[in-house]
């Protein structure tokens, strides 16, 4: 997609609180009422979204510098191509979310859920979190749950992955140079196409 200038929050024509509250109605009514939060290309830097329910929200290409998503529900949300450097995702639920090609350098994902989301339908399946080609340089992941996540081509250089659970994660071309991995669970991870961290 062509590069677009991020829009100021005012361009939405309503407050962020209203967007979030209408999204909650949309989630709880399975889309029958309310309105999905479509915040693509919006500058949300420095916003306090602690504990917000933004499940399945569109946050792609957003500018999210130093924003606070701690304890937020971001299940199945789209954060692809977002710039969230230095943001706080502590204890956030990001199961099944897409962070593809986003920039999360220096962000804090301590205790965050980045594991697959069970999808129940005609056939039950697991929808993995997609961190493909995203940048997590010097980010924090202590105790994060990343089992089964797609980390293909992601950059975790200098990141703190101590005590994180990466069981069965896909790490093809993933960079772990200088990452802290004390107590990290790499059970079932195939390092044939990525350098195993020390």
C-alpha positions in Angstrom: 0.0 0.0 0.0 1.2 3.5 -0.6 2.4 5.5 2.3 -0.2 7.8 3.9 0.1 10.6 6.4 -1.4 9.6 9.7 -4.6 11.4 10.5 -5.0 13.4 13.8 -7.5 11.9 16.3 -9.8 14.8 15.6 -10.3 13.6 12.0 -12.5 10.8 13.4 -15.2 13.3 14.2 -15.8 11.7 17.6 -13.8 11.2 20.8 -11.7 8.2 21.3 -13.8 7.3 24.4 -16.9 7.2 22.1 -15.1 5.0 19.5 -14.0 2.6 22.3 -17.5 2.5 23.9 -19.2 1.9 20.6 -16.7 -0.8 19.8 -17.5 -2.6 23.1 -21.2 -2.6 22.1 -20.2 -4.0 18.7 -18.2 -6.8 20.3 -20.8 -7.7 22.9 -23.6 -7.8 20.3 -21.5 -9.8 17.8 -21.7 -6.9 15.4 -25.5 -6.4 15.5 -25.1 -3.0 17.3 -22.5 -0.4 17.9 -19.6 0.2 15.5 -16.3 -1.5 15.0 -13.3 0.6 15.9 -11.6 1.4 12.6 -8.6 3.5 13.6 -6.4 2.7 10.6 -3.8 5.5 9.8 -4.7 7.5 12.9 -2.2 9.0 15.3 -2.9 7.6 18.7 0.4 8.4 20.3 0.4 8.8 24.1 -3.2 7.6 24.5 -4.3 5.8 27.6 -6.2 2.7 26.5 -5.5 0.6 29.7 -8.1 -2.2 30.0 -9.9 -1.2 26.8 -11.8 -3.8 24.8 -10.5 -3.5 21.3 -11.0 -7.1 20.2 -11.0 -7.2 16.4 -10.3 -3.5 16.1 -8.5 -2.1 13.1 -5.3 -0.4 14.2 -3.3 -1.0 11.1 -0.8 1.7 10.1 -1.5 3.6 13.3 1.1 5.8 15.1 1.0 4.5 18.7 4.2 5.9 20.2 4.2 5.7 24.0 0.6 4.5 24.1 -0.7 2.4 27.0 -2.6 -0.8 26.2 -1.8 -2.6 29.5 -4.5 -5.1 30.3 -6.3 -4.3 27.1 -8.2 -6.9 25.1 -6.7 -6.8 21.6 -7.8 -10.3 20.6 -7.8 -10.7 16.8 -7.0 -7.0 16.4 -5.0 -5.7 13.4 -1.9 -3.9 14.4 0.0 -4.6 11.1 2.4 -1.8 10.0 1.7 0.1 13.2 4.5 2.2 14.8 4.2 1.4 18.5 7.7 2.2 19.7 7.9 2.4 23.5 4.2 1.5 24.0 3.0 -0.6 27.0 1.2 -3.9 26.2 1.8 -5.3 29.7 -0.7 -8.2 30.4 -2.6 -7.3 27.2 -4.5 -10.1 25.4 -3.2 -10.2 21.9 -4.3 -13.8 21.0 -4.8 -14.2 17.3 -3.7 -10.6 16.7 -1.7 -9.4 13.6 1.4 -7.3 14.4 2.8 -8.1 11.0 5.5 -5.6 9.8 4.9 -3.3 12.8 7.6 -1.5 14.7 7.5 -2.3 18.4 11.0 -1.4 19.4 11.3 -0.8 23.1 7.7 -1.8 23.8 6.7 -3.7 26.9 4.9 -7.0 26.4 5.5 -8.3 29.9 3.0 -11.1 30.7 1.1 -10.5 27.4 -0.9 -13.2 25.7 0.4 -13.8 22.1 -0.7 -17.4 21.9 -3.2 -18.8 19.4 -6.9 -18.1 19.7 -9.3 -21.1 19.6 -11.9 -20.6 16.8 -15.0 -22.8 17.3 -17.0 -23.5 14.2 -17.8 -26.3 11.8 -14.2 -27.3 12.4 -12.3 -26.1 15.5 -9.0 -24.5 14.8 -6.3 -22.4 16.4 -5.7 -18.9 15.0 -2.0 -17.9 15.8 -0.8 -14.4 16.6 1.1 -13.1 13.6 4.3 -11.3 14.4 5.9 -11.9 10.9 8.6 -9.3 9.9 7.8 -7.1 12.9 10.6 -5.3 14.8 10.9 -5.8 18.6 14.4 -4.5 19.1 15.0 -4.0 22.9 11.4 -4.8 23.6 10.4 -6.6 26.9 8.6 -10.0 26.9 9.3 -11.4 30.4 6.7 -14.1 31.1 4.9 -13.4 27.8 2.8 -16.3 26.3 3.9 -16.7 22.7 3.4 -20.5 22.1 2.6 -21.2 18.5 3.1 -17.6 17.4 4.3 -16.9 13.9 7.7 -15.1 14.4 8.9 -15.5 10.8 11.5 -12.8 10.0 10.8 -10.9 13.2 13.6 -9.0 14.9 14.0 -9.6 18.6 17.6 -8.2 18.8 18.4 -7.1 22.4 14.9 -8.1 23.5 14.2 -9.5 27.0 12.5 -12.9 26.4 13.2 -14.2 29.9 10.7 -16.7 31.2 8.6 -16.3 28.0 6.8 -19.3 26.6 7.7 -19.8 22.9 6.6 -23.4 22.7 6.2 -24.4 19.1 6.7 -20.9 17.8 7.7 -20.5 14.1 11.1 -18.8 13.9 12.2 -19.0 10.3 14.6 -16.1 9.7 13.9 -14.7 13.2 16.7 -12.6 14.7 17.5 -13.1 18.4 21.0 -11.4 18.6 21.7 -10.3 22.1 18.2 -11.3 23.4 17.9 -12.3 27.0 16.6 -15.8 27.2 17.0 -16.9 30.8 14.2 -19.4 31.5 12.7 -19.0 28.0 10.8 -22.1 26.9 11.8 -23.0 23.3 10.3 -26.5 23.5 9.3 -27.8 20.0 10.9 -24.8 18.2 12.6 -25.6 15.0 15.9 -23.6 14.8 17.0 -25.1 11.5 16.3 -21.7 9.7 17.2 -19.3 12.6 20.1 -18.9 14.9 19.2 -20.2 18.3 19.9 -17.6 21.0 22.6 -18.2 23.6 
